Amino acid sequence: MRILFSILLALLFTTSAIAADLDEIKQRGTLRVAVAALSPFVIKADDGTLSGFEIDSTQGLGAHLGVDIEYVEKPFCDLAEAVLSGEADVIASGYSNMPERRRLLDFSLPYHDTEYFVIMTKRQAKKAKTLRGINSKDIRIGFQHGGVSGMVAHGEFPGSDLKGFSSFTQILEAMESGEVDGAVLFDPYLDMAKDIESKKFTVPHEFALTRTIEAFATDQNSDALHEALNEWVIGQDLEGYWDDLEKKWFSDQHAIASAPPPYACAAVQPVQ
């Protein structure tokens, strides 16, 4: 995604005055980055090794700031709390800038965008006929706890039998086993779901249900860090870094699911 430089530059010079938070990070010598397994942003191998779009980007950021990177692994639904509690300084995990999150966090300028679709078995898609028809209690739709797919699922298909999971890896496994009839996904998970031959999944609509922009997220009081992130995002964009990083990681070679995370999101209880 090419970012409009003039808009970003204008936004950059409206940031707050430099505060002490970046100085503290540099004195510590470590930037603590909250991440959750979310291929290809963050890929966790079976041996625990991390790689992916965000791992490359934050290593570059660390070199730019002159600090080491310490990764704080969390369930996706707990990424915000990691920053708000002071356990981490920044979130870098394919984290979308959403109104619900802006109430708690500040976001840097964006460096990526993502489109979300619902994918279903061909049998259920034929039965539903339209997106409105998916709102049926006998259609089971998977989503990720704490993520945009959950917001989309609850917003678009409130009448369906919605089932939350801690990771997209678990969602794919549930689709393959028949535990769910479909899910709200994005690439590369869409392509991976289409490869589940036994269920023959399809996307029953042409246009994305929603499109999000991904960015670094920080505490709302981390003004200096926020400004440094904006400067780096702009500088890297001018060099074509984000396009190159997307070409590297959003490819068939890396269209893989991370190892199942050793953690789970707490079940969300409905508000009475």
N, C-alpha and C positions, 0 to 999 in steps of 0.2 A: 504494500500500500504506500503510495507516494503522498506525503503530507504536504499541505499547502504552506509553503514557507512563510509567506507574508502574514497569514493568520497566526501561525505558531510564534513568530517573532513578536507580534503584537501582544499575544498572551504572555510571553516570557517577561516582557518589561512591565507587566502589571502585577508580578509576584511580590510577596512581602519582603521587607527588609531582612538582611542576613541575621539569623539568630545563632545561638551557641550550639545547636544540635549537631551540625556537621563537624564543628571543631571537636566535639566529644567523640564522634565516630573516628575521626582521624587520630585523636590522642589514644583511643583504644586500639587503633590499628586494624579494626575488623568491622565490616559491614555485615550485619546479621539479616539474612534474606529468608523470609518465610516462603516455602514452596510445598506443593502437593503434587503427587503423581498425576500428570495430565498430558499424555502423549499428543503431539510431539513437543509441547512446551517444556515439560519435565518428564523424562523417561527414566524410570527406576528399574534397573536390571535385577535379575534374581540374586546377584551377589551384593546388591545394595548400591551399586555405582549409579550416579546420576549423570544424565546427559540431556541434550535437547536445546531448543531455541532459547529458553530462559537461562540455562546454564551457561551457554556461550555468551549471551548478552550481559549477564551479571559478572562473569569473569572479565569481560572487557570493561565494564563499569568500574570494577575494583581496580584494575590497572590504571584507569583514568584518574581515579580518586587517590591512588597510592595506598590502598588498603587491601587486606585479605578478605575473602568472602567466606562466611560461615553460614551453612544452610540449616535452617530450622524446619524440619519436616513436620507437617500437620495434616489432618484431614482437611479437605477443601473447605468444609463448612466452618473450620476454626481458624482460617487464615487471618481474618480481621481481628479476632481476639488476640492473636499472637502479637500484632502491632499495638493494639490498644493496651495490652497488659505490659508492654515494654520488653517482651521476650524477643521480638524481632524489630528491625528498623524499617523494613520495606517488604512489600509483597511483590513477587515476580513469578507468576504462575499462570499465564494466560488469563489474568484477572481483569474482568470487564468493568468499565466505568459505567455504573448503573445508579439511578437516583437513590435506591435503597442504601447503597454503599456510601454514597457521597454524604449521607447524613452523619456518618461516623469517620470517614477517611478523606484525605486529599488525594487526588490523582494527578500524575504527571501528564504531559502531552502524550497523545497516543502513538503507538508504533506498530499496531496490527489491527485487523478487523476480522470478524468471524460471522458466518451465516449459520443459522440453526434451522433444521428441518425435522419433521416427524417422519419416521420410516416405519412401515408396518408389513406384516405378512400380506402377500397378494390376496389371500382369501379374505382377510379382514378388511383390506382396502376396498375390495370389490363389494363387500357387504355394506360398508359405511357409505360408499359412493362419493361423499363430499367431506370436507373438513368438519362441517357441522355434524355429520353423521358419526364422527369419531367420539363425540360426547355421549357415550353410551356406557353404562355400568358393566356391560359384558365385554368391553375392550380394555385390556390391561396395557397401560403405557408406562414405561420406565423413565426415570429422570435421575439426575445427580443431586444429592442433598447439598444445599448451600450454593449451588451453581445457577447459571443462567438457564440451563435446561429445565430446572425445577420451576423457575419463575414463568417460563414459557408454557410448561405443561399445565400449571395451575391456572394460568391466565387464559389459555386457548382451549383446554380440555377439562374444565372443572367437573364435568359430568362423567368422565371416564374413571376407571379403576386405576388410580395413580399409585405407582410403587417406587419408592425412593431407594437409591443405592449410594454407597460411599465412593464408588469410582465407576468410570466408563468401562473398565475391564469387567467389572461385575455385571454391568448392564448387558454387555455383549454375551457373557456367559448365560445370563437369564434369557436372552433372546434365543440363543442356540438350544437351550434346554426346554423352551416352551413356557417358561415361567411368566413371560410377558409376551404380548402380541406385537409390540413395537416400542419405540422410544424416541425422545427428542435428542438429536445428536448433531454434531458438526463434523466436517472432515478433519482427520482421516477416518474417524469412526463410522461415518456414513458408508464409505467404500468398504470398510471391513465388515459392516453388517450385510452389505449386498453380497458379500462372498460366502455368507452362511447358506449354502446351497439347500440344505434340508428344509428350510422354512421359506426360501425364496422371497426375500424382503424387497419392498419397493417404496419409493417416495411418491405419495399420491398427489403432490401439488408442485407447481412450477416455481413459485417464488418463495423465498425464505420467510419463515414466520417472524424472525427478527434478525437484525444485524447489529452487532456490538463492536465497540472499540476497546482494545486492550491497552493497559498502561501500568506503570508502577504505582503502587498505593502506599501512602505514608500516614503517620499520625498528623492530625490537623495543626499541630503546633510545630512541626518539623519544617519550618520555613526555608532554612538554608539548604537542607537536603532536597526539598522540593524544587528549589531553584536550580541546584546542581543537576538534578535529574532532567529538568527541562532543557538546560543547556546541552547536556550530553545527547538527549534524544534528537534535538535539532541538528547538532553537529554530525551525528551519525547518519541522519536522514540525507543530509546534503552530500554525503559520500556514497550513498546507495547501500549503506550497511544493512538496513532492515529488509530491503528487497533481496539482498544476497542471502541473508539469514533465513528468510522464508523459503527461498529456492532450495537451500541446503536441507532444511528439516521437514518441510511440507512436501515430501516426495515419497514415491512408492517404497524406497529403501527404508525410510523411517516411519512409514505408516503402520506402526505397531502399537499394541497396547502395553502399558507398563505392567510390571509385576503387580499382583494384587497387594494393596497397601496393608501393613500390619495394624491398621486402626480402622475404626468405623465411626461414622457420624451418629449421634444420638437420634433416635426416631423423633420426628417433629410431631408434637401433639397439637391437634386442632384447637383453635381458640374458641372457647365457649361463649 
